[in-house]
Amino acid sequence: MSFIIANLGTIIVGLIVAVIVGLVIFSLIRNKKKGKSSCSCGCGCGHCPNSSSCHK
């Protein structure tokens, strides 16, 4: 119990970071299922060398 009390701040920050990472992963999976691209450059893909891997 003393370990938890001594490291309470670190544990709380770790939990917050874990929740944020989980939400980001959840959002990426949801967007992938909806067919949305993960490409965030905002420009056209006609000149992009990776356009075939982004948009199949």
C-alpha distance matrix in Angstrom:
0.0 3.8 5.4 5.3 6.5 8.7 10.1 10.5 14.3 14.7 13.1 15.3 18.3 17.9 17.9 20.9 22.7 22.2 23.7 26.6 27.4 27.3 29.7 32.0 32.2 32.9 35.6 37.2 37.4 38.8 41.4 42.4 43.0 45.1 47.2 46.3 46.5 43.6 46.1 45.5 48.4 50.5 53.8 56.2 55.6 59.2 59.0 55.5 55.5 52.4 53.8 54.4 50.8 49.6 52.3 53.5
3.8 0.0 3.8 5.4 5.1 6.0 8.5 9.8 13.1 13.8 13.1 15.4 18.0 18.0 18.7 21.4 23.0 23.0 24.8 27.3 28.1 28.6 30.9 32.9 33.4 34.4 36.9 38.4 38.9 40.4 42.8 43.8 44.7 46.7 48.6 47.5 47.4 44.3 46.7 45.9 48.5 50.7 54.0 56.6 56.0 59.7 59.2 55.7 55.7 52.8 54.4 55.2 51.6 50.4 53.2 54.6
5.4 3.8 0.0 3.8 5.5 5.1 6.1 8.3 11.4 11.1 10.5 13.4 15.6 15.1 16.2 19.1 20.2 20.1 22.3 24.7 25.2 25.8 28.3 30.1 30.4 31.7 34.2 35.5 36.0 37.8 40.0 40.9 42.0 44.1 45.7 44.6 44.4 41.2 43.5 42.9 45.4 47.8 51.0 53.5 52.8 56.4 55.8 52.3 52.2 49.3 51.0 51.8 48.2 47.1 50.0 51.4
5.3 5.4 3.8 0.0 3.8 5.5 5.3 5.6 9.2 9.4 7.9 10.4 13.1 12.8 13.3 16.1 17.8 17.7 19.3 21.9 22.8 23.2 25.5 27.5 28.0 29.0 31.4 33.0 33.5 35.0 37.3 38.4 39.4 41.3 43.2 42.1 42.1 39.0 41.4 40.7 43.4 45.6 48.8 51.4 50.8 54.5 54.1 50.7 50.8 47.8 49.3 50.1 46.5 45.2 47.9 49.4
6.5 5.1 5.5 3.8 0.0 3.8 5.5 5.2 8.6 10.1 9.5 11.1 13.8 14.6 15.1 17.3 19.3 19.8 21.1 23.4 24.8 25.4 27.3 29.4 30.3 31.2 33.4 35.1 35.9 37.2 39.4 40.7 41.7 43.5 45.4 44.0 44.1 41.0 43.2 42.2 44.8 46.8 50.2 52.9 52.6 56.3 55.9 52.5 52.8 49.9 51.4 52.4 48.9 47.4 50.2 51.8
8.7 6.0 5.1 5.5 3.8 0.0 3.8 5.9 8.1 9.0 9.7 11.8 13.7 14.4 15.8 17.9 19.3 20.1 22.0 23.9 24.9 26.1 28.1 29.7 30.7 32.0 34.1 35.5 36.6 38.1 40.0 41.2 42.6 44.3 46.0 44.5 44.2 40.9 42.9 41.8 44.2 46.5 49.7 52.5 52.1 55.7 55.1 51.7 51.9 49.2 50.8 52.0 48.5 47.2 50.1 51.8
10.1 8.5 6.1 5.3 5.5 3.8 0.0 3.8 5.6 5.4 6.2 8.7 10.2 10.6 12.4 14.5 15.6 16.4 18.5 20.3 21.2 22.4 24.5 26.0 27.0 28.4 30.4 31.8 32.9 34.5 36.4 37.5 39.0 40.7 42.3 40.8 40.4 37.1 39.1 38.1 40.5 42.9 46.1 48.8 48.4 52.0 51.3 47.9 48.1 45.4 47.0 48.2 44.6 43.4 46.3 48.0
10.5 9.8 8.3 5.6 5.2 5.9 3.8 0.0 3.8 5.5 5.1 6.2 8.7 9.8 10.6 12.4 14.3 15.2 16.6 18.5 20.0 21.0 22.7 24.6 25.8 26.8 28.7 30.5 31.6 32.8 34.8 36.2 37.4 39.0 40.8 39.3 39.2 36.1 38.2 37.1 39.6 41.7 45.0 47.8 47.6 51.3 50.9 47.6 48.0 45.2 46.5 47.7 44.3 42.7 45.4 47.2
14.3 13.1 11.4 9.2 8.6 8.1 5.6 3.8 0.0 3.8 5.4 5.2 6.2 8.5 10.0 10.7 12.4 14.2 15.5 16.8 18.5 20.0 21.4 22.9 24.5 25.8 27.3 29.0 30.5 31.7 33.3 34.9 36.4 37.8 39.4 37.5 37.3 34.1 36.0 34.5 36.9 39.0 42.3 45.2 45.2 48.8 48.3 45.1 45.7 43.0 44.4 45.8 42.5 40.8 43.6 45.6
14.7 13.8 11.1 9.4 10.1 9.0 5.4 5.5 3.8 0.0 3.8 5.5 5.2 6.0 8.6 9.9 10.5 12.1 14.3 15.4 16.4 18.2 20.0 21.2 22.5 24.1 25.8 27.1 28.5 30.1 31.7 33.0 34.6 36.2 37.6 35.9 35.4 32.1 34.0 32.8 35.2 37.5 40.7 43.5 43.1 46.8 46.1 42.8 43.1 40.4 42.0 43.3 39.9 38.4 41.4 43.3
13.1 13.1 10.5 7.9 9.5 9.7 6.2 5.1 5.4 3.8 0.0 3.8 5.5 5.1 6.2 8.7 9.9 10.4 12.3 14.4 15.3 16.3 18.4 20.1 21.0 22.3 24.3 25.8 26.9 28.4 30.3 31.5 32.9 34.6 36.2 34.8 34.6 31.5 33.7 32.9 35.5 37.7 41.0 43.6 43.1 46.8 46.5 43.1 43.4 40.4 41.8 42.9 39.4 37.9 40.7 42.4
15.3 15.4 13.4 10.4 11.1 11.8 8.7 6.2 5.2 5.5 3.8 0.0 3.8 5.4 5.1 6.3 8.7 9.8 10.7 12.5 14.3 15.3 16.7 18.6 20.1 21.0 22.7 24.6 25.9 26.9 28.8 30.4 31.7 33.1 34.9 33.3 33.3 30.3 32.5 31.3 34.1 35.9 39.4 42.1 41.9 45.7 45.5 42.2 42.9 39.9 41.1 42.3 39.0 37.2 39.8 41.6
18.3 18.0 15.6 13.1 13.8 13.7 10.2 8.7 6.2 5.2 5.5 3.8 0.0 3.8 5.4 5.1 6.2 8.6 9.9 10.7 12.3 14.2 15.5 16.7 18.5 19.9 21.2 22.8 24.5 25.8 27.2 28.8 30.5 31.8 33.2 31.4 31.1 27.9 29.8 28.5 31.0 33.1 36.4 39.2 39.1 42.8 42.4 39.2 39.8 37.0 38.3 39.7 36.4 34.6 37.4 39.5
17.9 18.0 15.1 12.8 14.6 14.4 10.6 9.8 8.5 6.0 5.1 5.4 3.8 0.0 3.8 5.5 5.2 6.1 8.7 10.0 10.6 12.2 14.3 15.5 16.5 18.2 20.0 21.2 22.5 24.2 25.8 27.0 28.7 30.3 31.7 30.1 29.8 26.6 28.7 27.9 30.6 32.8 36.0 38.6 38.1 41.8 41.4 38.0 38.3 35.4 36.8 37.9 34.5 33.0 35.8 37.6
17.9 18.7 16.2 13.3 15.1 15.8 12.4 10.6 10.0 8.6 6.2 5.1 5.4 3.8 0.0 3.8 5.5 5.0 6.2 8.7 9.9 10.4 12.3 14.3 15.3 16.3 18.3 20.0 21.0 22.3 24.3 25.7 26.9 28.5 30.3 28.9 29.0 26.1 28.6 27.8 30.8 32.7 36.1 38.5 38.1 41.9 41.8 38.5 39.0 35.9 36.9 37.9 34.5 32.8 35.3 37.0
20.9 21.4 19.1 16.1 17.3 17.9 14.5 12.4 10.7 9.9 8.7 6.3 5.1 5.5 3.8 0.0 3.8 5.4 5.2 6.3 8.7 9.9 10.7 12.5 14.4 15.3 16.6 18.6 20.1 21.1 22.7 24.5 25.9 27.1 28.8 27.1 27.2 24.2 26.5 25.4 28.3 30.0 33.5 36.1 36.0 39.8 39.7 36.6 37.4 34.4 35.3 36.6 33.3 31.3 33.8 35.8
22.7 23.0 20.2 17.8 19.3 19.3 15.6 14.3 12.4 10.5 9.9 8.7 6.2 5.2 5.5 3.8 0.0 3.8 5.5 5.1 6.2 8.5 9.9 10.7 12.4 14.2 15.4 16.7 18.5 19.9 21.2 22.7 24.5 25.9 27.2 25.4 25.0 21.8 23.9 22.9 25.7 27.8 31.1 33.7 33.4 37.1 36.9 33.6 34.2 31.2 32.4 33.7 30.4 28.6 31.3 33.3
22.2 23.0 20.1 17.7 19.8 20.1 16.4 15.2 14.2 12.1 10.4 9.8 8.6 6.1 5.0 5.4 3.8 0.0 3.8 5.5 5.2 6.1 8.6 10.0 10.6 12.1 14.2 15.4 16.5 18.2 20.0 21.1 22.6 24.4 25.8 24.5 24.4 21.4 24.0 23.6 26.6 28.6 31.9 34.1 33.5 37.2 37.2 33.8 34.2 31.0 32.1 33.0 29.5 27.9 30.4 32.1
23.7 24.8 22.3 19.3 21.1 22.0 18.5 16.6 15.5 14.3 12.3 10.7 9.9 8.7 6.2 5.2 5.5 3.8 0.0 3.8 5.5 5.0 6.2 8.7 9.9 10.4 12.2 14.3 15.3 16.3 18.3 19.9 21.0 22.4 24.3 23.0 23.4 20.7 23.5 22.8 26.1 27.7 31.1 33.4 33.0 36.8 37.1 33.9 34.6 31.4 32.0 33.0 29.7 27.7 29.9 31.6
26.6 27.3 24.7 21.9 23.4 23.9 20.3 18.5 16.8 15.4 14.4 12.5 10.7 10.0 8.7 6.3 5.1 5.5 3.8 0.0 3.8 5.4 5.1 6.3 8.7 9.8 10.6 12.5 14.4 15.3 16.6 18.4 20.1 21.1 22.7 20.8 20.9 18.0 20.5 19.5 22.6 24.2 27.7 30.1 30.0 33.8 34.0 30.8 31.7 28.7 29.3 30.6 27.4 25.2 27.6 29.7
27.4 28.1 25.2 22.8 24.8 24.9 21.2 20.0 18.5 16.4 15.3 14.3 12.3 10.6 9.9 8.7 6.2 5.2 5.5 3.8 0.0 3.8 5.4 5.1 6.2 8.6 9.9 10.7 12.4 14.2 15.4 16.6 18.5 20.1 21.2 19.6 19.3 16.3 18.9 18.5 21.6 23.6 26.9 29.0 28.4 32.1 32.2 28.9 29.4 26.2 27.1 28.1 24.8 22.9 25.5 27.3
27.3 28.6 25.8 23.2 25.4 26.1 22.4 21.0 20.0 18.2 16.3 15.3 14.2 12.2 10.4 9.9 8.5 6.1 5.0 5.4 3.8 0.0 3.8 5.5 5.2 6.1 8.6 9.9 10.6 12.1 14.2 15.3 16.6 18.4 20.0 19.0 19.3 16.8 19.9 19.9 23.3 24.9 28.2 30.1 29.4 33.1 33.5 30.2 30.7 27.3 27.8 28.5 25.2 23.3 25.5 26.9
29.7 30.9 28.3 25.5 27.3 28.1 24.5 22.7 21.4 20.0 18.4 16.7 15.5 14.3 12.3 10.7 9.9 8.6 6.2 5.1 5.4 3.8 0.0 3.8 5.5 5.0 6.1 8.6 9.9 10.4 12.1 14.1 15.3 16.4 18.3 16.9 17.6 15.3 18.3 17.9 21.5 22.7 26.1 28.1 27.8 31.5 32.2 29.2 30.1 26.8 26.9 27.9 24.8 22.4 24.3 26.1
32.0 32.9 30.1 27.5 29.4 29.7 26.0 24.6 22.9 21.2 20.1 18.6 16.7 15.5 14.3 12.5 10.7 10.0 8.7 6.3 5.1 5.5 3.8 0.0 3.8 5.4 5.1 6.2 8.7 9.9 10.6 12.3 14.3 15.4 16.6 14.7 14.8 12.0 14.9 14.5 18.0 19.5 22.9 24.9 24.4 28.2 28.7 25.6 26.5 23.2 23.5 24.7 21.6 19.2 21.4 23.4
32.2 33.4 30.4 28.0 30.3 30.7 27.0 25.8 24.5 22.5 21.0 20.1 18.5 16.5 15.3 14.4 12.4 10.6 9.9 8.7 6.2 5.2 5.5 3.8 0.0 3.8 5.4 5.1 6.2 8.6 9.9 10.6 12.4 14.3 15.4 14.3 14.4 11.9 15.2 15.8 19.3 21.0 24.0 25.5 24.6 28.2 28.8 25.5 26.0 22.5 22.8 23.4 20.1 18.2 20.3 21.8
32.9 34.4 31.7 29.0 31.2 32.0 28.4 26.8 25.8 24.1 22.3 21.0 19.9 18.2 16.3 15.3 14.2 12.1 10.4 9.8 8.6 6.1 5.0 5.4 3.8 0.0 3.8 5.5 5.2 6.1 8.6 9.9 10.7 12.4 14.3 13.7 14.7 13.0 16.6 17.1 20.9 21.9 25.1 26.4 25.7 29.3 30.4 27.3 28.0 24.4 24.2 24.7 21.6 19.4 20.9 22.3
35.6 36.9 34.2 31.4 33.4 34.1 30.4 28.7 27.3 25.8 24.3 22.7 21.2 20.0 18.3 16.6 15.4 14.2 12.2 10.6 9.9 8.6 6.1 5.1 5.4 3.8 0.0 3.8 5.5 5.1 6.1 8.5 9.9 10.6 12.3 10.9 12.0 10.4 13.8 14.0 17.7 18.5 21.7 23.2 22.8 26.5 27.7 24.8 25.9 22.5 22.0 23.0 20.2 17.5 18.8 20.6
37.2 38.4 35.5 33.0 35.1 35.5 31.8 30.5 29.0 27.1 25.8 24.6 22.8 21.2 20.0 18.6 16.7 15.4 14.3 12.5 10.7 9.9 8.6 6.2 5.1 5.5 3.8 0.0 3.8 5.5 5.2 6.1 8.7 9.9 10.6 9.2 9.5 7.6 11.2 12.2 15.8 17.0 19.9 21.1 20.2 23.8 24.9 21.8 22.6 19.1 18.8 19.5 16.6 14.1 15.8 17.5
37.4 38.9 36.0 33.5 35.9 36.6 32.9 31.6 30.5 28.5 26.9 25.9 24.5 22.5 21.0 20.1 18.5 16.5 15.3 14.4 12.4 10.6 9.9 8.7 6.2 5.2 5.5 3.8 0.0 3.8 5.5 5.1 6.2 8.7 9.9 10.0 11.0 10.0 13.8 15.4 19.0 19.9 22.6 23.3 22.1 25.5 26.9 23.8 24.3 20.6 20.1 20.2 17.2 15.1 16.3 17.3
38.8 40.4 37.8 35.0 37.2 38.1 34.5 32.8 31.7 30.1 28.4 26.9 25.8 24.2 22.3 21.1 19.9 18.2 16.3 15.3 14.2 12.1 10.4 9.9 8.6 6.1 5.1 5.5 3.8 0.0 3.8 5.4 5.2 6.3 8.7 8.8 11.0 10.9 14.6 15.7 19.4 19.6 22.5 23.2 22.5 25.9 27.6 24.9 25.9 22.3 21.2 21.5 18.9 16.4 16.9 18.0
41.4 42.8 40.0 37.3 39.4 40.0 36.4 34.8 33.3 31.7 30.3 28.8 27.2 25.8 24.3 22.7 21.2 20.0 18.3 16.6 15.4 14.2 12.1 10.6 9.9 8.6 6.1 5.2 5.5 3.8 0.0 3.8 5.4 5.0 6.3 5.2 7.4 7.7 11.2 12.4 15.9 16.0 18.7 19.4 18.8 22.2 24.0 21.4 22.7 19.3 17.9 18.6 16.3 13.3 13.8 15.4
42.4 43.8 40.9 38.4 40.7 41.2 37.5 36.2 34.9 33.0 31.5 30.4 28.8 27.0 25.7 24.5 22.7 21.1 19.9 18.4 16.6 15.3 14.1 12.3 10.6 9.9 8.5 6.1 5.1 5.4 3.8 0.0 3.8 5.4 5.1 5.7 7.0 7.6 11.1 13.3 16.7 17.1 19.3 19.4 18.1 21.3 23.1 20.3 21.0 17.4 16.2 16.1 13.6 11.3 11.7 12.7
43.0 44.7 42.0 39.4 41.7 42.6 39.0 37.4 36.4 34.6 32.9 31.7 30.5 28.7 26.9 25.9 24.5 22.6 21.0 20.1 18.5 16.6 15.3 14.3 12.4 10.7 9.9 8.7 6.2 5.2 5.4 3.8 0.0 3.8 5.4 7.6 10.0 11.3 14.7 16.8 20.1 20.1 22.3 22.1 20.9 23.9 26.0 23.5 24.1 20.5 19.0 18.6 16.4 14.2 13.9 14.2
45.1 46.7 44.1 41.3 43.5 44.3 40.7 39.0 37.8 36.2 34.6 33.1 31.8 30.3 28.5 27.1 25.9 24.4 22.4 21.1 20.1 18.4 16.4 15.4 14.3 12.4 10.6 9.9 8.7 6.3 5.0 5.4 3.8 0.0 3.8 5.6 9.0 11.1 14.0 15.7 18.9 18.2 20.4 20.3 19.6 22.5 24.9 22.8 24.0 20.7 18.7 18.7 17.1 14.3 13.4 14.3
47.2 48.6 45.7 43.2 45.4 46.0 42.3 40.8 39.4 37.6 36.2 34.9 33.2 31.7 30.3 28.8 27.2 25.8 24.3 22.7 21.2 20.0 18.3 16.6 15.4 14.3 12.3 10.6 9.9 8.7 6.3 5.1 5.4 3.8 0.0 3.8 6.4 9.3 11.7 14.0 16.8 16.3 17.9 17.3 16.3 19.1 21.5 19.4 20.5 17.3 15.1 15.0 13.6 10.9 9.7 10.6
46.3 47.5 44.6 42.1 44.0 44.5 40.8 39.3 37.5 35.9 34.8 33.3 31.4 30.1 28.9 27.1 25.4 24.5 23.0 20.8 19.6 19.0 16.9 14.7 14.3 13.7 10.9 9.2 10.0 8.8 5.2 5.7 7.6 5.6 3.8 0.0 3.8 6.5 8.8 10.5 13.4 12.8 14.9 14.9 14.3 17.5 19.7 17.6 19.2 16.1 14.0 14.9 13.5 10.1 9.6 11.7
46.5 47.4 44.4 42.1 44.1 44.2 40.4 39.2 37.3 35.4 34.6 33.3 31.1 29.8 29.0 27.2 25.0 24.4 23.4 20.9 19.3 19.3 17.6 14.8 14.4 14.7 12.0 9.5 11.0 11.0 7.4 7.0 10.0 9.0 6.4 3.8 0.0 3.8 5.3 7.8 10.5 10.6 12.4 12.5 11.5 14.9 16.6 14.2 15.7 12.6 10.8 12.1 10.5 6.9 7.4 10.3
43.6 44.3 41.2 39.0 41.0 40.9 37.1 36.1 34.1 32.1 31.5 30.3 27.9 26.6 26.1 24.2 21.8 21.4 20.7 18.0 16.3 16.8 15.3 12.0 11.9 13.0 10.4 7.6 10.0 10.9 7.7 7.6 11.3 11.1 9.3 6.5 3.8 0.0 3.8 6.1 9.3 10.6 12.9 13.8 12.7 16.4 17.4 14.4 15.7 12.4 11.8 13.4 11.1 7.8 9.9 12.7
46.1 46.7 43.5 41.4 43.2 42.9 39.1 38.2 36.0 34.0 33.7 32.5 29.8 28.7 28.6 26.5 23.9 24.0 23.5 20.5 18.9 19.9 18.3 14.9 15.2 16.6 13.8 11.2 13.8 14.6 11.2 11.1 14.7 14.0 11.7 8.8 5.3 3.8 0.0 3.8 5.9 7.6 9.4 10.5 9.6 13.3 14.0 11.1 12.9 10.2 9.5 12.0 10.4 7.1 9.4 12.8
45.5 45.9 42.9 40.7 42.2 41.8 38.1 37.1 34.5 32.8 32.9 31.3 28.5 27.9 27.8 25.4 22.9 23.6 22.8 19.5 18.5 19.9 17.9 14.5 15.8 17.1 14.0 12.2 15.4 15.7 12.4 13.3 16.8 15.7 14.0 10.5 7.8 6.1 3.8 0.0 3.8 5.5 8.4 10.7 11.0 14.8 15.1 12.7 15.1 13.0 12.5 15.4 14.1 10.8 12.8 16.3
48.4 48.5 45.4 43.4 44.8 44.2 40.5 39.6 36.9 35.2 35.5 34.1 31.0 30.6 30.8 28.3 25.7 26.6 26.1 22.6 21.6 23.3 21.5 18.0 19.3 20.9 17.7 15.8 19.0 19.4 15.9 16.7 20.1 18.9 16.8 13.4 10.5 9.3 5.9 3.8 0.0 3.8 5.6 8.5 9.3 12.7 12.5 10.5 13.3 12.1 11.8 15.2 14.6 11.7 13.6 17.3
50.5 50.7 47.8 45.6 46.8 46.5 42.9 41.7 39.0 37.5 37.7 35.9 33.1 32.8 32.7 30.0 27.8 28.6 27.7 24.2 23.6 24.9 22.7 19.5 21.0 21.9 18.5 17.0 19.9 19.6 16.0 17.1 20.1 18.2 16.3 12.8 10.6 10.6 7.6 5.5 3.8 0.0 3.8 6.9 9.0 12.2 12.8 11.8 15.1 14.1 12.8 16.3 16.2 12.9 13.8 17.6
53.8 54.0 51.0 48.8 50.2 49.7 46.1 45.0 42.3 40.7 41.0 39.4 36.4 36.0 36.1 33.5 31.1 31.9 31.1 27.7 26.9 28.2 26.1 22.9 24.0 25.1 21.7 19.9 22.6 22.5 18.7 19.3 22.3 20.4 17.9 14.9 12.4 12.9 9.4 8.4 5.6 3.8 0.0 3.8 6.5 9.1 9.6 9.3 13.0 12.9 11.4 15.0 15.7 12.9 13.5 17.1
56.2 56.6 53.5 51.4 52.9 52.5 48.8 47.8 45.2 43.5 43.6 42.1 39.2 38.6 38.5 36.1 33.7 34.1 33.4 30.1 29.0 30.1 28.1 24.9 25.5 26.4 23.2 21.1 23.3 23.2 19.4 19.4 22.1 20.3 17.3 14.9 12.5 13.8 10.5 10.7 8.5 6.9 3.8 0.0 3.8 5.7 7.3 7.9 11.5 11.7 9.4 12.8 14.3 11.8 11.6 14.9
55.6 56.0 52.8 50.8 52.6 52.1 48.4 47.6 45.2 43.1 43.1 41.9 39.1 38.1 38.1 36.0 33.4 33.5 33.0 30.0 28.4 29.4 27.8 24.4 24.6 25.7 22.8 20.2 22.1 22.5 18.8 18.1 20.9 19.6 16.3 14.3 11.5 12.7 9.6 11.0 9.3 9.0 6.5 3.8 0.0 3.8 5.5 5.0 8.3 8.2 5.7 9.1 10.8 8.9 8.8 12.0
59.2 59.7 56.4 54.5 56.3 55.7 52.0 51.3 48.8 46.8 46.8 45.7 42.8 41.8 41.9 39.8 37.1 37.2 36.8 33.8 32.1 33.1 31.5 28.2 28.2 29.3 26.5 23.8 25.5 25.9 22.2 21.3 23.9 22.5 19.1 17.5 14.9 16.4 13.3 14.8 12.7 12.2 9.1 5.7 3.8 0.0 3.8 5.7 8.4 9.7 7.2 9.8 12.5 11.5 10.9 13.2
59.0 59.2 55.8 54.1 55.9 55.1 51.3 50.9 48.3 46.1 46.5 45.5 42.4 41.4 41.8 39.7 36.9 37.2 37.1 34.0 32.2 33.5 32.2 28.7 28.8 30.4 27.7 24.9 26.9 27.6 24.0 23.1 26.0 24.9 21.5 19.7 16.6 17.4 14.0 15.1 12.5 12.8 9.6 7.3 5.5 3.8 0.0 3.8 6.4 8.9 8.0 10.9 13.2 12.7 13.0 15.4
55.5 55.7 52.3 50.7 52.5 51.7 47.9 47.6 45.1 42.8 43.1 42.2 39.2 38.0 38.5 36.6 33.6 33.8 33.9 30.8 28.9 30.2 29.2 25.6 25.5 27.3 24.8 21.8 23.8 24.9 21.4 20.3 23.5 22.8 19.4 17.6 14.2 14.4 11.1 12.7 10.5 11.8 9.3 7.9 5.0 5.7 3.8 0.0 3.8 5.4 5.4 8.7 10.2 9.7 11.0 13.6
55.5 55.7 52.2 50.8 52.8 51.9 48.1 48.0 45.7 43.1 43.4 42.9 39.8 38.3 39.0 37.4 34.2 34.2 34.6 31.7 29.4 30.7 30.1 26.5 26.0 28.0 25.9 22.6 24.3 25.9 22.7 21.0 24.1 24.0 20.5 19.2 15.7 15.7 12.9 15.1 13.3 15.1 13.0 11.5 8.3 8.4 6.4 3.8 0.0 3.8 5.7 7.6 8.9 9.9 11.6 13.3
52.4 52.8 49.3 47.8 49.9 49.2 45.4 45.2 43.0 40.4 40.4 39.9 37.0 35.4 35.9 34.4 31.2 31.0 31.4 28.7 26.2 27.3 26.8 23.2 22.5 24.4 22.5 19.1 20.6 22.3 19.3 17.4 20.5 20.7 17.3 16.1 12.6 12.4 10.2 13.0 12.1 14.1 12.9 11.7 8.2 9.7 8.9 5.4 3.8 0.0 3.8 5.5 5.5 6.5 8.8 10.7
53.8 54.4 51.0 49.3 51.4 50.8 47.0 46.5 44.4 42.0 41.8 41.1 38.3 36.8 36.9 35.3 32.4 32.1 32.0 29.3 27.1 27.8 26.9 23.5 22.8 24.2 22.0 18.8 20.1 21.2 17.9 16.2 19.0 18.7 15.1 14.0 10.8 11.8 9.5 12.5 11.8 12.8 11.4 9.4 5.7 7.2 8.0 5.4 5.7 3.8 0.0 3.8 5.4 5.1 5.9 8.2
54.4 55.2 51.8 50.1 52.4 52.0 48.2 47.7 45.8 43.3 42.9 42.3 39.7 37.9 37.9 36.6 33.7 33.0 33.0 30.6 28.1 28.5 27.9 24.7 23.4 24.7 23.0 19.5 20.2 21.5 18.6 16.1 18.6 18.7 15.0 14.9 12.1 13.4 12.0 15.4 15.2 16.3 15.0 12.8 9.1 9.8 10.9 8.7 7.6 5.5 3.8 0.0 3.8 5.6 5.6 5.9
50.8 51.6 48.2 46.5 48.9 48.5 44.6 44.3 42.5 39.9 39.4 39.0 36.4 34.5 34.5 33.3 30.4 29.5 29.7 27.4 24.8 25.2 24.8 21.6 20.1 21.6 20.2 16.6 17.2 18.9 16.3 13.6 16.4 17.1 13.6 13.5 10.5 11.1 10.4 14.1 14.6 16.2 15.7 14.3 10.8 12.5 13.2 10.2 8.9 5.5 5.4 3.8 0.0 3.8 5.8 6.4
49.6 50.4 47.1 45.2 47.4 47.2 43.4 42.7 40.8 38.4 37.9 37.2 34.6 33.0 32.8 31.3 28.6 27.9 27.7 25.2 22.9 23.3 22.4 19.2 18.2 19.4 17.5 14.1 15.1 16.4 13.3 11.3 14.2 14.3 10.9 10.1 6.9 7.8 7.1 10.8 11.7 12.9 12.9 11.8 8.9 11.5 12.7 9.7 9.9 6.5 5.1 5.6 3.8 0.0 3.8 6.4
52.3 53.2 50.0 47.9 50.2 50.1 46.3 45.4 43.6 41.4 40.7 39.8 37.4 35.8 35.3 33.8 31.3 30.4 29.9 27.6 25.5 25.5 24.3 21.4 20.3 20.9 18.8 15.8 16.3 16.9 13.8 11.7 13.9 13.4 9.7 9.6 7.4 9.9 9.4 12.8 13.6 13.8 13.5 11.6 8.8 10.9 13.0 11.0 11.6 8.8 5.9 5.6 5.8 3.8 0.0 3.8
53.5 54.6 51.4 49.4 51.8 51.8 48.0 47.2 45.6 43.3 42.4 41.6 39.5 37.6 37.0 35.8 33.3 32.1 31.6 29.7 27.3 26.9 26.1 23.4 21.8 22.3 20.6 17.5 17.3 18.0 15.4 12.7 14.2 14.3 10.6 11.7 10.3 12.7 12.8 16.3 17.3 17.6 17.1 14.9 12.0 13.2 15.4 13.6 13.3 10.7 8.2 5.9 6.4 6.4 3.8 0.0
